[in-house]
Amino acid sequence: MVTRRDLFGNFTDRALPLSQVLTRPPVVIFEDNSLRDAADHMVRESVGRLVVVPREDPTRVIGIVTRSDLLEAHRRRIDEEDKAERGLALAGR
């Protein structure tokens, strides 16, 4: 796995092949894991992105989930809750 820090901070020779830059295997999450699972996994692994793979074929990449993706999903959930609360308040008048 190569992090942004690896690419932009620690290596001065930009001509190095990726095979020499890789520091660990990629951190993956399965497509059927929850967003909470993904957030927990990011924290445990100290990464801001996870490679998404199917359980039945973990060598096939189907996407990437980022910290920003998780925050956007959380924001939408909060917005929906706020909207529901406003609707209840208006109905109770």
VMD Tcl script that builds the backbone (N, CA, C; Angstrom):
set m [mol new atoms 279]
animate dup $m
set s [atomselect $m all]
$s set {name element resname resid chain x y z} {
  {N N MET 1 A 0.851 -1.176 0.000}
  {CA C MET 1 A 0.000 0.000 0.000}
  {C C MET 1 A 0.892 1.233 0.000}
  {N N VAL 2 A 0.476 2.217 -0.748}
  {CA C VAL 2 A 1.185 3.485 -0.806}
  {C C VAL 2 A 0.225 4.559 -0.322}
  {N N THR 3 A 0.651 5.331 0.632}
  {CA C THR 3 A -0.181 6.418 1.133}
  {C C THR 3 A 0.209 7.723 0.447}
  {N N ARG 4 A -0.632 8.727 0.581}
  {CA C ARG 4 A -0.276 10.053 0.062}
  {C C ARG 4 A 0.998 10.540 0.724}
  {N N ARG 5 A 1.120 10.266 2.009}
  {CA C ARG 5 A 2.307 10.670 2.744}
  {C C ARG 5 A 3.549 10.037 2.120}
  {N N ASP 6 A 3.412 8.759 1.735}
  {CA C ASP 6 A 4.524 8.073 1.082}
  {C C ASP 6 A 4.915 8.784 -0.212}
  {N N LEU 7 A 3.915 9.082 -1.028}
  {CA C LEU 7 A 4.197 9.654 -2.339}
  {C C LEU 7 A 4.678 11.090 -2.287}
  {N N PHE 8 A 4.111 11.889 -1.400}
  {CA C PHE 8 A 4.406 13.310 -1.417}
  {C C PHE 8 A 5.313 13.785 -0.293}
  {N N GLY 9 A 5.560 12.951 0.685}
  {CA C GLY 9 A 6.356 13.428 1.804}
  {C C GLY 9 A 7.681 12.732 1.997}
  {N N ASN 10 A 7.687 11.430 1.882}
  {CA C ASN 10 A 8.857 10.675 2.296}
  {C C ASN 10 A 9.829 10.329 1.180}
  {N N PHE 11 A 9.390 10.347 -0.048}
  {CA C PHE 11 A 10.242 9.889 -1.138}
  {C C PHE 11 A 10.678 11.061 -1.999}
  {N N THR 12 A 11.970 11.223 -2.128}
  {CA C THR 12 A 12.488 12.322 -2.935}
  {C C THR 12 A 12.730 11.899 -4.381}
  {N N ASP 13 A 12.940 10.609 -4.623}
  {CA C ASP 13 A 13.170 10.116 -5.975}
  {C C ASP 13 A 11.837 9.746 -6.607}
  {N N ARG 14 A 11.268 10.638 -7.398}
  {CA C ARG 14 A 9.955 10.422 -8.013}
  {C C ARG 14 A 9.998 9.375 -9.126}
  {N N ALA 15 A 11.190 8.951 -9.518}
  {CA C ALA 15 A 11.307 7.965 -10.597}
  {C C ALA 15 A 11.293 6.529 -10.072}
  {N N LEU 16 A 11.194 6.363 -8.756}
  {CA C LEU 16 A 11.158 5.014 -8.190}
  {C C LEU 16 A 9.951 4.247 -8.702}
  {N N PRO 17 A 10.116 2.969 -9.040}
  {CA C PRO 17 A 8.944 2.165 -9.385}
  {C C PRO 17 A 8.074 1.944 -8.140}
  {N N LEU 18 A 6.773 1.823 -8.346}
  {CA C LEU 18 A 5.856 1.640 -7.220}
  {C C LEU 18 A 6.235 0.435 -6.369}
  {N N SER 19 A 6.753 -0.612 -6.984}
  {CA C SER 19 A 7.123 -1.809 -6.223}
  {C C SER 19 A 8.136 -1.501 -5.127}
  {N N GLN 20 A 8.930 -0.462 -5.309}
  {CA C GLN 20 A 9.911 -0.088 -4.288}
  {C C GLN 20 A 9.343 0.870 -3.251}
  {N N VAL 21 A 8.172 1.404 -3.539}
  {CA C VAL 21 A 7.539 2.365 -2.627}
  {C C VAL 21 A 6.529 1.676 -1.713}
  {N N LEU 22 A 5.954 0.567 -2.171}
  {CA C LEU 22 A 4.928 -0.131 -1.394}
  {C C LEU 22 A 5.454 -0.476 -0.011}
  {N N THR 23 A 4.670 -0.117 0.994}
  {CA C THR 23 A 5.106 -0.352 2.368}
  {C C THR 23 A 4.318 -1.452 3.059}
  {N N ARG 24 A 3.124 -1.765 2.543}
  {CA C ARG 24 A 2.307 -2.827 3.123}
  {C C ARG 24 A 1.203 -3.186 2.144}
  {N N PRO 25 A 0.533 -4.310 2.356}
  {CA C PRO 25 A -0.574 -4.673 1.460}
  {C C PRO 25 A -1.693 -3.632 1.555}
  {N N PRO 26 A -2.530 -3.537 0.515}
  {CA C PRO 26 A -3.630 -2.571 0.564}
  {C C PRO 26 A -4.624 -2.907 1.675}
  {N N VAL 27 A -5.221 -1.880 2.215}
  {CA C VAL 27 A -6.249 -2.055 3.241}
  {C C VAL 27 A -7.579 -2.118 2.510}
  {N N VAL 28 A -8.281 -3.234 2.669}
  {CA C VAL 28 A -9.519 -3.448 1.926}
  {C C VAL 28 A -10.711 -3.569 2.861}
  {N N ILE 29 A -11.875 -3.354 2.275}
  {CA C ILE 29 A -13.143 -3.561 2.967}
  {C C ILE 29 A -14.056 -4.278 1.979}
  {N N PHE 30 A -14.920 -5.126 2.499}
  {CA C PHE 30 A -15.835 -5.845 1.618}
  {C C PHE 30 A -17.048 -4.988 1.293}
  {N N GLU 31 A -17.606 -5.203 0.111}
  {CA C GLU 31 A -18.726 -4.388 -0.354}
  {C C GLU 31 A -19.965 -4.515 0.531}
  {N N ASP 32 A -20.059 -5.595 1.320}
  {CA C ASP 32 A -21.235 -5.765 2.174}
  {C C ASP 32 A -21.012 -5.264 3.601}
  {N N ASN 33 A -19.847 -4.672 3.875}
  {CA C ASN 33 A -19.608 -4.067 5.184}
  {C C ASN 33 A -20.381 -2.752 5.290}
  {N N SER 34 A -20.659 -2.331 6.507}
  {CA C SER 34 A -21.385 -1.079 6.728}
  {C C SER 34 A -20.429 0.117 6.681}
  {N N LEU 35 A -21.028 1.300 6.609}
  {CA C LEU 35 A -20.218 2.516 6.662}
  {C C LEU 35 A -19.494 2.624 7.993}
  {N N ARG 36 A -20.150 2.192 9.070}
  {CA C ARG 36 A -19.492 2.202 10.383}
  {C C ARG 36 A -18.289 1.273 10.384}
  {N N ASP 37 A -18.450 0.089 9.772}
  {CA C ASP 37 A -17.318 -0.835 9.649}
  {C C ASP 37 A -16.159 -0.165 8.920}
  {N N ALA 38 A -16.492 0.543 7.838}
  {CA C ALA 38 A -15.456 1.209 7.051}
  {C C ALA 38 A -14.751 2.278 7.885}
  {N N ALA 39 A -15.513 3.084 8.620}
  {CA C ALA 39 A -14.917 4.133 9.457}
  {C C ALA 39 A -14.023 3.521 10.526}
  {N N ASP 40 A -14.506 2.474 11.179}
  {CA C ASP 40 A -13.705 1.799 12.212}
  {C C ASP 40 A -12.412 1.244 11.622}
  {N N HIS 41 A -12.521 0.655 10.426}
  {CA C HIS 41 A -11.354 0.058 9.775}
  {C C HIS 41 A -10.325 1.135 9.408}
  {N N MET 42 A -10.812 2.288 8.935}
  {CA C MET 42 A -9.899 3.394 8.621}
  {C C MET 42 A -9.134 3.844 9.860}
  {N N VAL 43 A -9.847 3.958 10.966}
  {CA C VAL 43 A -9.206 4.396 12.209}
  {C C VAL 43 A -8.168 3.371 12.658}
  {N N ARG 44 A -8.565 2.092 12.655}
  {CA C ARG 44 A -7.637 1.049 13.098}
  {C C ARG 44 A -6.372 0.994 12.241}
  {N N GLU 45 A -6.538 1.203 10.950}
  {CA C GLU 45 A -5.419 1.072 10.018}
  {C C GLU 45 A -4.716 2.396 9.727}
  {N N SER 46 A -5.219 3.488 10.291}
  {CA C SER 46 A -4.653 4.830 10.073}
  {C C SER 46 A -4.554 5.184 8.593}
  {N N VAL 47 A -5.676 4.993 7.896}
  {CA C VAL 47 A -5.738 5.344 6.475}
  {C C VAL 47 A -6.973 6.201 6.220}
  {N N GLY 48 A -6.987 6.903 5.116}
  {CA C GLY 48 A -8.124 7.731 4.755}
  {C C GLY 48 A -8.904 7.183 3.573}
  {N N ARG 49 A -8.475 6.023 3.066}
  {CA C ARG 49 A -9.139 5.394 1.928}
  {C C ARG 49 A -9.083 3.890 2.089}
  {N N LEU 50 A -10.136 3.230 1.630}
  {CA C LEU 50 A -10.173 1.769 1.642}
  {C C LEU 50 A -10.521 1.272 0.244}
  {N N VAL 51 A -9.844 0.220 -0.158}
  {CA C VAL 51 A -10.172 -0.435 -1.418}
  {C C VAL 51 A -11.365 -1.350 -1.144}
  {N N VAL 52 A -12.406 -1.242 -1.970}
  {CA C VAL 52 A -13.618 -2.043 -1.801}
  {C C VAL 52 A -13.543 -3.247 -2.737}
  {N N VAL 53 A -13.740 -4.441 -2.154}
  {CA C VAL 53 A -13.655 -5.690 -2.924}
  {C C VAL 53 A -14.843 -6.581 -2.566}
  {N N PRO 54 A -15.243 -7.463 -3.504}
  {CA C PRO 54 A -16.293 -8.438 -3.166}
  {C C PRO 54 A -15.698 -9.575 -2.341}
  {N N ARG 55 A -16.481 -10.096 -1.400}
  {CA C ARG 55 A -16.013 -11.213 -0.571}
  {C C ARG 55 A -15.619 -12.421 -1.404}
  {N N GLU 56 A -16.406 -12.673 -2.469}
  {CA C GLU 56 A -16.158 -13.880 -3.268}
  {C C GLU 56 A -14.937 -13.758 -4.172}
  {N N ASP 57 A -14.428 -12.540 -4.378}
  {CA C ASP 57 A -13.235 -12.343 -5.203}
  {C C ASP 57 A -12.448 -11.143 -4.681}
  {N N PRO 58 A -11.759 -11.309 -3.545}
  {CA C PRO 58 A -11.079 -10.181 -2.914}
  {C C PRO 58 A -9.894 -9.616 -3.702}
  {N N THR 59 A -9.591 -10.186 -4.851}
  {CA C THR 59 A -8.534 -9.611 -5.688}
  {C C THR 59 A -9.110 -8.649 -6.733}
  {N N ARG 60 A -10.440 -8.551 -6.812}
  {CA C ARG 60 A -11.093 -7.673 -7.799}
  {C C ARG 60 A -11.535 -6.381 -7.119}
  {N N VAL 61 A -10.961 -5.290 -7.535}
  {CA C VAL 61 A -11.303 -3.975 -6.974}
  {C C VAL 61 A -12.579 -3.481 -7.635}
  {N N ILE 62 A -13.562 -3.101 -6.801}
  {CA C ILE 62 A -14.809 -2.561 -7.352}
  {C C ILE 62 A -15.018 -1.098 -6.970}
  {N N GLY 63 A -14.136 -0.575 -6.131}
  {CA C GLY 63 A -14.256 0.827 -5.768}
  {C C GLY 63 A -13.292 1.224 -4.674}
  {N N ILE 64 A -13.410 2.482 -4.311}
  {CA C ILE 64 A -12.616 3.037 -3.212}
  {C C ILE 64 A -13.562 3.885 -2.386}
  {N N VAL 65 A -13.505 3.745 -1.076}
  {CA C VAL 65 A -14.293 4.600 -0.186}
  {C C VAL 65 A -13.300 5.476 0.572}
  {N N THR 66 A -13.614 6.774 0.625}
  {CA C THR 66 A -12.719 7.722 1.279}
  {C C THR 66 A -13.342 8.260 2.566}
  {N N ARG 67 A -12.520 8.887 3.347}
  {CA C ARG 67 A -13.001 9.531 4.570}
  {C C ARG 67 A -14.070 10.560 4.211}
  {N N SER 68 A -13.862 11.288 3.135}
  {CA C SER 68 A -14.847 12.279 2.687}
  {C C SER 68 A -16.175 11.625 2.319}
  {N N ASP 69 A -16.131 10.448 1.709}
  {CA C ASP 69 A -17.366 9.716 1.396}
  {C C ASP 69 A -18.146 9.405 2.667}
  {N N LEU 70 A -17.442 8.965 3.694}
  {CA C LEU 70 A -18.094 8.626 4.959}
  {C C LEU 70 A -18.696 9.862 5.610}
  {N N LEU 71 A -17.970 10.970 5.577}
  {CA C LEU 71 A -18.486 12.204 6.170}
  {C C LEU 71 A -19.708 12.715 5.408}
  {N N GLU 72 A -19.706 12.577 4.086}
  {CA C GLU 72 A -20.857 13.003 3.290}
  {C C GLU 72 A -22.084 12.154 3.626}
  {N N ALA 73 A -21.908 10.854 3.762}
  {CA C ALA 73 A -23.021 9.976 4.128}
  {C C ALA 73 A -23.549 10.347 5.514}
  {N N HIS 74 A -22.652 10.667 6.428}
  {CA C HIS 74 A -23.053 11.069 7.783}
  {C C HIS 74 A -23.828 12.395 7.731}
  {N N ARG 75 A -23.358 13.322 6.909}
  {CA C ARG 75 A -24.052 14.609 6.777}
  {C C ARG 75 A -25.466 14.420 6.241}
  {N N ARG 76 A -25.622 13.558 5.238}
  {CA C ARG 76 A -26.960 13.307 4.679}
  {C C ARG 76 A -27.886 12.708 5.731}
  {N N ARG 77 A -27.355 11.789 6.556}
  {CA C ARG 77 A -28.168 11.187 7.606}
  {C C ARG 77 A -28.612 12.242 8.617}
  {N N ILE 78 A -27.702 13.112 9.003}
  {CA C ILE 78 A -28.035 14.178 9.953}
  {C C ILE 78 A -29.084 15.118 9.352}
  {N N ASP 79 A -28.907 15.465 8.071}
  {CA C ASP 79 A -29.886 16.340 7.407}
  {C C ASP 79 A -31.269 15.704 7.395}
  {N N GLU 80 A -31.333 14.408 7.120}
  {CA C GLU 80 A -32.630 13.706 7.101}
  {C C GLU 80 A -33.257 13.687 8.491}
  {N N GLU 81 A -32.448 13.474 9.516}
  {CA C GLU 81 A -32.978 13.482 10.886}
  {C C GLU 81 A -33.498 14.868 11.250}
  {N N ASP 82 A -32.742 15.900 10.886}
  {CA C ASP 82 A -33.176 17.272 11.174}
  {C C ASP 82 A -34.490 17.591 10.467}
  {N N LYS 83 A -34.601 17.152 9.216}
  {CA C LYS 83 A -35.826 17.388 8.446}
  {C C LYS 83 A -37.016 16.672 9.089}
  {N N ALA 84 A -36.806 15.444 9.547}
  {CA C ALA 84 A -37.874 14.681 10.197}
  {C C ALA 84 A -38.301 15.352 11.500}
  {N N GLU 85 A -37.332 15.845 12.272}
  {CA C GLU 85 A -37.647 16.526 13.533}
  {C C GLU 85 A -38.440 17.803 13.275}
  {N N ARG 86 A -38.070 18.563 12.247}
  {CA C ARG 86 A -38.821 19.786 11.913}
  {C C ARG 86 A -40.253 19.442 11.503}
  {N N GLY 87 A -40.401 18.337 10.755}
  {CA C GLY 87 A -41.745 17.900 10.345}
  {C C GLY 87 A -42.599 17.530 11.541}
  {N N LEU 88 A -42.008 16.832 12.521}
  {CA C LEU 88 A -42.750 16.469 13.739}
  {C C LEU 88 A -43.126 17.712 14.523}
  {N N ALA 89 A -42.229 18.671 14.586}
  {CA C ALA 89 A -42.514 19.890 15.341}
  {C C ALA 89 A -43.658 20.655 14.696}
  {N N LEU 90 A -43.669 20.700 13.372}
  {CA C LEU 90 A -44.754 21.409 12.679}
  {C C LEU 90 A -46.079 20.671 12.851}
  {N N ALA 91 A -46.063 19.364 12.854}
  {CA C ALA 91 A -47.286 18.549 13.008}
  {C C ALA 91 A -47.860 18.680 14.412}
  {N N GLY 92 A -47.010 18.954 15.405}
  {CA C GLY 92 A -47.447 19.049 16.781}
  {C C GLY 92 A -48.024 20.393 17.154}
  {N N ARG 93 A -48.051 21.307 16.238}
  {CA C ARG 93 A -48.579 22.661 16.537}
  {C C ARG 93 A -50.068 22.689 16.584}
}
mol reanalyze $m
mol bondsrecalc $m
mol representation Tube
mol addrep $m
